[in-house]
Amino acid sequence: MNCLYGGLMFSAIEFFISEAWTGFRRSGIMSLVSIGTITVSLVIFGAFLIAVLNLGSIVSTIGSRMEVIAYVDKDLTDHDASIIKAKLSIMGVEKVEYVPKDAAWESFSENFASGVNLKKVISKNPLPNTFIITVRNSDLVPAVASEVSNIPDIDEVRYSGKLVERISIFAHAVRLGGLILVILLSFATLLIVVNTIRLTVLARETDIYIMRLVGATDSFIKWPFIIEGVIIGILGSVFSICILLYI
């Protein structure tokens, strides 16, 4: 009995798939229009989603590269510099780079002197020893700067406070706006896909009417259309994925 029931189920599934494929080929233009509509909708949705994710990633990357600059006016030995560097490795700090004032003066003289020999004009190096502190997150920059300024050996702390604040606000706006737009676009894409499948069903209204006249049940009528919709959806999604991967 179970074997007979299983055989009937397999035959029914085979019949539904065969009918779905026949209907798909019979309404060729309508099927191609449906696939094209789904492909375009998913490409627009996917491209926008990728753009939002990449923009958020770029903003986060820019924010994570914000630096706090700490200056020490007194002369430092390598041992003194290593001690201060250890003190600067506080929570939220990703990396601390030490630039001795002699190296900073040499670099400044070469890059910003515009052909003038500054060593002849200025006898004493006016630049301080510099510690470049890379912060993990732009939101942590003010707190890190405040904590660094309280370290006794540090004479001055500088950071782009307004720029950090603007980047942080922009990052939050991008995430919130992107989330809202993705939700709206998801809903719009769903409506387009549903209406496209519905148009395909309406185009086969005569076939459905004839099948009802001969006594076909609702499930018998619906399953070929469901499978046909799955085929159209899979083809549309495959094409859209290929296009998104290419671009």
C-alpha positions in Angstrom: 0.0 0.0 0.0 2.8 2.4 0.9 4.6 1.5 -2.3 1.5 2.2 -4.3 1.0 5.6 -2.5 4.6 6.5 -3.1 4.3 5.6 -6.8 1.2 7.8 -7.1 3.0 10.7 -5.4 6.0 10.4 -7.6 3.8 10.3 -10.7 1.9 13.3 -9.5 5.1 15.3 -8.9 6.4 14.2 -12.3 3.2 15.3 -13.9 3.3 18.7 -12.1 6.9 19.4 -13.2 6.0 18.3 -16.8 3.0 20.6 -16.9 5.0 23.5 -15.4 7.7 23.1 -18.0 5.1 22.8 -20.8 3.3 26.0 -19.5 6.7 27.8 -19.3 7.5 27.0 -22.9 3.9 27.6 -24.1 3.9 31.2 -22.8 7.4 31.9 -23.9 7.2 35.7 -24.3 5.4 36.1 -21.0 7.9 33.8 -19.3 10.8 35.8 -20.7 9.2 39.1 -19.6 8.7 37.6 -16.1 12.3 36.5 -15.9 13.5 39.9 -17.2 11.4 41.8 -14.7 12.6 39.7 -11.8 16.2 39.9 -13.0 16.0 43.8 -13.3 14.3 44.1 -9.9 16.9 41.9 -8.1 19.8 43.6 -9.9 18.6 47.0 -8.7 18.0 45.6 -5.2 21.4 43.9 -5.1 23.3 46.8 -6.5 21.8 49.2 -4.0 22.4 46.8 -1.1 26.1 46.4 -2.2 26.4 50.2 -2.5 25.0 50.7 1.0 27.3 48.0 2.5 30.4 49.4 0.7 29.6 53.0 1.7 29.2 52.0 5.3 32.4 50.0 5.1 34.3 53.0 3.6 33.0 55.4 6.2 34.0 52.9 9.0 37.4 52.5 7.5 38.0 56.3 7.2 36.8 56.6 10.8 39.0 53.9 12.0 42.1 55.6 10.6 41.6 58.8 12.5 44.6 59.6 14.5 45.5 61.4 17.7 48.8 63.3 17.7 50.6 63.7 21.0 53.7 66.0 21.3 56.5 65.9 23.8 58.8 68.9 23.8 61.7 67.6 25.9 64.5 65.4 24.6 63.8 61.7 24.8 66.0 58.7 24.8 64.9 55.5 23.1 64.1 54.1 26.6 62.0 57.2 27.5 60.1 56.9 24.2 59.4 53.2 24.8 58.0 54.0 28.3 55.7 56.8 26.9 54.7 54.5 24.0 53.6 51.8 26.5 51.6 54.4 28.5 49.8 55.4 25.3 48.7 51.9 24.5 45.4 52.4 26.3 42.0 50.9 25.5 40.7 51.8 22.1 44.2 52.4 20.7 45.2 50.2 17.8 48.7 51.4 17.1 51.3 53.9 18.5 54.0 55.2 16.2 56.9 57.3 17.6 58.5 59.9 15.3 61.6 61.5 16.9 61.9 65.2 16.4 65.2 64.9 14.4 63.4 62.5 11.9 60.4 64.9 11.8 62.6 67.9 11.1 64.6 66.0 8.4 61.3 65.0 6.7 59.9 68.5 7.0 63.0 70.0 5.5 63.0 67.7 2.5 59.3 67.8 1.7 58.1 71.3 2.7 61.1 73.6 2.3 60.4 74.4 -1.4 64.1 74.5 -2.3 65.1 76.5 0.8 67.8 75.1 3.1 66.0 75.4 6.4 69.0 74.2 8.4 70.9 77.3 7.4 67.9 79.6 8.2 66.9 77.9 11.5 69.8 76.8 13.7 67.6 74.8 16.2 65.1 72.1 15.5 61.7 73.7 16.5 59.7 70.4 16.2 58.7 68.3 19.2 58.9 64.5 19.5 55.6 63.1 18.1 53.5 60.1 18.9 51.0 59.1 16.2 48.1 57.2 17.9 45.8 55.2 15.6 42.3 54.7 17.1 40.2 51.7 16.3 36.9 53.6 16.0 36.2 57.3 15.3 33.7 57.3 18.2 36.6 56.7 20.6 38.8 59.5 19.4 37.6 62.2 21.8 37.9 59.9 24.8 41.3 58.6 23.8 42.5 62.2 23.2 41.3 63.2 26.7 43.0 60.3 28.4 46.2 60.9 26.5 46.3 64.6 27.5 46.3 63.5 31.2 49.5 61.6 30.8 52.3 63.6 32.6 54.9 63.4 29.8 52.5 64.7 27.1 52.7 68.4 26.4 50.0 68.8 23.7 47.4 66.7 22.1 45.7 67.4 18.7 43.1 65.7 16.7 40.4 66.6 14.1 37.5 66.8 16.5 34.9 68.3 14.1 36.0 65.9 11.3 35.6 62.9 13.6 32.2 64.1 14.7 31.1 64.6 11.1 32.3 61.2 10.0 30.5 59.6 13.0 27.2 61.4 12.2 27.6 60.5 8.5 28.3 56.8 9.3 25.2 56.6 11.4 23.1 58.4 8.8 24.4 56.0 6.1 23.5 52.9 8.1 20.1 54.2 9.1 19.2 55.5 5.7 20.5 52.4 4.0 18.5 50.2 6.3 15.3 52.1 5.6 15.8 52.2 1.9 16.8 48.5 1.7 13.5 47.6 3.5 11.5 49.8 1.2 13.3 48.4 -1.9 12.8 44.8 -0.6 9.0 45.4 -0.3 8.9 47.0 -3.8 10.9 44.1 -5.3 8.5 41.6 -3.6 5.5 43.4 -5.1 7.0 43.4 -8.5 7.8 39.7 -8.4 4.3 38.8 -7.0 2.6 40.9 -9.7 4.8 39.4 -12.4 3.8 35.9 -11.4 0.2 37.0 -11.1 0.2 38.3 -14.7 1.6 34.9 -15.8 -1.3 33.2 -14.1 -3.9 35.6 -15.5 -2.5 35.0 -19.0 -3.4 31.3 -18.4 -6.9 32.0 -17.1 -8.5 30.0 -19.9 -6.5 26.9 -19.1 -7.5 27.2 -15.5 -11.2 27.5 -16.4 -11.0 24.4 -18.7 -9.3 22.4 -15.9 -12.0 23.4 -13.5 -14.7 22.2 -15.9 -13.2 18.8 -16.1 -13.2 18.5 -12.3 -9.6 19.3 -11.4 -9.0 20.2 -7.7 -7.4 23.5 -6.5 -4.2 21.7 -5.6 -4.0 20.0 -8.9 -4.4 23.4 -10.7 -2.0 25.4 -8.4 1.0 23.1 -8.2 2.1 23.5 -11.9 1.9 27.3 -11.5 3.8 27.2 -8.3 6.6 25.1 -9.9 6.6 27.4 -12.9 6.9 30.4 -10.6 9.8 28.7 -8.9 11.5 28.1 -12.3 11.0 31.7 -13.3 12.3 32.9 -9.9 15.4 30.7 -10.0 16.3 31.8 -13.5 15.8 35.4 -12.7 17.9 35.2 -9.5 20.7 33.3 -11.3 20.8 35.9 -14.1 20.8 38.7 -11.5 23.6 37.1 -9.5 25.7 36.7 -12.7 25.2 40.4 -13.6 26.1 41.5 -10.0 29.2 39.3 -10.0 30.3 40.8 -13.3 29.8 44.4 -12.3 
